[in-house]
Amino acid sequence: MIEPSQFQVSEASVVFKLNDAPVSTEEDGDFNVLALMDVASCYILSAEFVSTGSAEPSELESKRLIWSGYSEKNQLPRKLFIPTNLAADSLCVEAERHGIAVVHVPEEQLLVCISEAREGFKEHVSGSVMQ
């Protein structure tokens, strides 16, 4: 089990799907929301909407996710946890290009970190239609 107390702020991040159900928009279709969260603080550094028609985030979406997180802290993490059930090859390539060690773990090991964020997202956004 991965817990926030095991890490210092900015040492490790996790990328995960924030939504349970696709977020629907009238004009652009359905999306999944990928979040980049600092493990120690459980602070969401960035989020990226990825079309449900895509198997994984594109190279551009991967770059934006990592660099938006960087702009929030002015520091890249040393380690990036990615759930094994999340297709994210381009994200792994982008992270490794910048010296970030990618660690694939079962999502169950991340629940202590990500459950509250998912619940909050579900209460405020999931299932609603956005303009």
N, C-alpha and C positions, 0 to 999 in steps of 0.2 A: 504494500500500500504506500502510495506517495502522499506525503503530508507537507503542508506549508512549513511547519517547524523544522523540517530537514534542510531548508535552504535559506540563503540570504537573499534580500531583494535584488533583482536583476541577475541572479545567478542562473536561474532556469525558468523557462516558459513552457506553456502547453498550448497547443492548437487543438480546438475541438469544435464540433458542431453544436451551436448554441440552441437551435430550435429542435422541437420534436416533430412538428408538422411543417411542411413548406410554408414560407411566407409568400402570400399571393399579392401580385400587383395587377391593376387593371391593364396597364400599358405594356409591361415587360414580361409578364408571366410569373412563374413560381421560382423561388430562391431558397437556398439554404444559407444560413449565416455562420461563417467560420469566425471564431474568436481567438485572439492571441492573448493569453493571460499570464501575468507574472505569478509563478507558483507560490512564492513566499507571502506576498501580500494579497493574492487572489484578486488583483486589480486587472481589469480588462484594458489592455494597451491598445488594441485595434480590433476591428471587425471588418469582414469583407463579405458582400453578398455574392454568392456563386449560383448561377443558374442550375436548376435541378436537371436540366438537359445535359449538363457537363458531368463527366464521371469524376472529375477532380478540379481543383482550382487551376486556372491557367498560369503560365509563367508570369504574366503581368499581375494577376491577382495575388500570386505568391509573393512577388516583390513588394507590392503595396502592403500586404499584411505584415511582413517583416519590417519594412522601412517605416511604416506608420508607428509600429511599436518602438522602433529606435528613436523616432522623433519625440516620443512621449518621455523617454528616460535618458536619451543621449548615450545609450549603451546597448549593445547586443548581448543577449544571454550567452552563456557558455554551453548550455544544454537546452535542447528542444524536445519535449515529450510529444509524441503523436500517437493517438490510439491506433491499434492495429486494424481496426475496422474502418479507418478513414483513408481513402485513396488520396495520396498527396505526394506523388513522385516529384512534381515540379517544385513543390515546397521544400522537399528534402534536398534537392539539388541547390536551390537558392540558399538554404541555411548552410549547407556544407561549403558552398562557395565562399562564405564569410567566416569560416572557422567554427561554426556552431555544430556541436556534436548532436546528431539526431538519434533519439532513443524511442523505439516502437514498444509500446506497452499495451496490455489489455485495458480497455476503457474502464473496467471495474477498479483498476488500481488508481484511477484519477478522480473517482467520484467525490472524495473528500474535498478536492479543490474545485470541481466544476458544478456540483449539484446545485448550490445556491444560485449561481449565475443562471443556470438553465431554468430554475424555478421562477426567478424574477423575470426572465425573458418571456416565459410562458404566460405569466400573469398579465404582462403588459402588451405583448405583440403577437405571439404565435396564434395563427388561425385567423387573424384579421386581414382585411383587404386594404392595401395602401394605394393611394392615388399616384 
